Amino acid sequence: MAAQTSGASGDASRPWQTLSAGFEQARARADSLDRLVEWPAQRELLGDVTGLAVLDAGCGNGAKVAQLAGEGASVAVGVDISGNFIETPPDVELIQADLSDLAAVPGLSGRRFDRILFLQSFGYATDPVRALQVARSMLTDDGFILLTRTQPIRYALERAEQNGTTVGEEYFSTERFSYKHRNWDDQVTLTKRPYTMSDLLNTFSTAGLWIEKAVEPQMSPEAAERFPEKYASMNKRLVGILMFKLRPLPGCGAGH
Ligand SMILES: C[S@@+](CC[C@H](N)C(=O)[O-])C[C@H]1O[C@@H](n2cnc3c(N)ncnc32)[C@H](O)[C@@H]1O
């Protein structure tokens, strides 16, 4: 499939209709970084979800939000554009829709959530600031957003290797770039908008959010011993994923 363009500034999300099956297969592997590193760290940051209302924006097949329902979340909703969902347990709502404006998703208008998740999905919002502002307005008083994004230096390193350029040139480039994830589906091209760390951090503050906690999870020594090749490839790229616990800034119309 050819690269496709998307809205104003987000990454192109249409290819996901094709890509989602390959992504879920790769994610399910025992040695996937999601299983070894990302989900354990995300789960820890979420803490106890008993009795909480959770919304997973860009939920993939919905397995993560379904697990949270199994661990006591009183409301568990997933939204994903691909519509490639697991069979829905009765207490989980999975909705095929765009995460760019969560309040406009059928059935979500006027609802509030204690936890809103954007796990490797936030880049696909048409307007990232607006997507976060809307999510912020849907939080309960003590609610927070858990957002994870690939460390941008990783893309810069990969593109510098591919293009014979330097990391600095690629890191500060503003040109969209095409990206294939061969582990998922080598026929599908995603287009990505480059971002720097300051772009990402400024998006949060412009959206009226502050960072309560940031985490850069690493593979545990046990996992590194079990999957040495994975560990070596992770170390080669130096950097992986950034995770942020985001709360509404006081005085920014937070919560409501
Ligand atoms: C890298 S996957 C992450 C999936 C899941 N959050 C996880 O952590 O495993 C990105 C997900 O975002 C979804 N997605 C892409 N663009 C979207 C959009 N505009 N609205 C809703 N979901 C979108 C894709 O279908 C895919 O499931």
The ligand as an SDF file (V2000), in Angstrom:
LIG
                    3D

 27 29  0  0  0  0  0  0  0  0999 V2000
    1.1220    1.3600   17.3870 C   0  0  0  0  0  0  0  0  0  0  0  0
   -0.5650    0.8740   17.5400 S   0  0  0  0  0  0  0  0  0  0  0  0
   -0.7860    0.9200   19.3200 C   0  0  0  0  0  0  0  0  0  0  0  0
   -1.9370    0.0650   19.7760 C   0  0  0  0  0  0  0  0  0  0  0  0
   -2.1480    0.0000   21.3090 C   0  0  0  0  0  0  0  0  0  0  0  0
   -2.4430    1.2970   21.8720 N   0  0  0  0  0  0  0  0  0  0  0  0
   -0.9710   -0.6080   22.0210 C   0  0  0  0  0  0  0  0  0  0  0  0
   -0.3580    0.0360   22.8570 O   0  0  0  0  0  0  0  0  0  0  0  0
   -0.6660   -1.7680   21.7520 O   0  0  0  0  0  0  0  0  0  0  0  0
   -1.4360    2.3370   17.0150 C   0  0  0  0  0  0  0  0  0  0  0  0
   -2.9490    2.1620   17.0460 C   0  0  0  0  0  0  0  0  0  0  0  0
   -3.5530    3.4330   16.7560 O   0  0  0  0  0  0  0  0  0  0  0  0
   -4.6680    3.1850   15.9090 C   0  0  0  0  0  0  0  0  0  0  0  0
   -4.9570    4.4210   15.1810 N   0  0  0  0  0  0  0  0  0  0  0  0
   -4.2270    5.0100   14.1950 C   0  0  0  0  0  0  0  0  0  0  0  0
   -4.8140    6.1500   13.8190 N   0  0  0  0  0  0  0  0  0  0  0  0
   -5.9470    6.2970   14.5650 C   0  0  0  0  0  0  0  0  0  0  0  0
   -6.9720    7.2840   14.6250 C   0  0  0  0  0  0  0  0  0  0  0  0
   -6.9530    8.3600   13.8290 N   0  0  0  0  0  0  0  0  0  0  0  0
   -7.9890    7.1090   15.5160 N   0  0  0  0  0  0  0  0  0  0  0  0
   -8.0300    6.0030   16.3240 C   0  0  0  0  0  0  0  0  0  0  0  0
   -7.0780    5.0360   16.2990 N   0  0  0  0  0  0  0  0  0  0  0  0
   -6.0430    5.1880   15.4340 C   0  0  0  0  0  0  0  0  0  0  0  0
   -4.2180    2.0530   15.0130 C   0  0  0  0  0  0  0  0  0  0  0  0
   -5.2990    1.3980   14.3860 O   0  0  0  0  0  0  0  0  0  0  0  0
   -3.4650    1.1760   16.0090 C   0  0  0  0  0  0  0  0  0  0  0  0
   -4.3210    0.2440   16.6290 O   0  0  0  0  0  0  0  0  0  0  0  0
  1  2  1  0
  2  3  1  0
  2 10  1  0
  3  4  1  0
  4  5  1  0
  5  6  1  0
  5  7  1  0
  7  8  2  0
  7  9  1  0
 10 11  1  0
 11 12  1  0
 11 26  1  0
 12 13  1  0
 13 14  1  0
 13 24  1  0
 14 15  1  0
 14 23  1  0
 15 16  2  0
 16 17  1  0
 17 18  1  0
 17 23  2  0
 18 19  1  0
 18 20  2  0
 20 21  1  0
 21 22  2  0
 22 23  1  0
 24 25  1  0
 24 26  1  0
 26 27  1  0
M  CHG  2   2   1   9  -1
M  END
$$$$
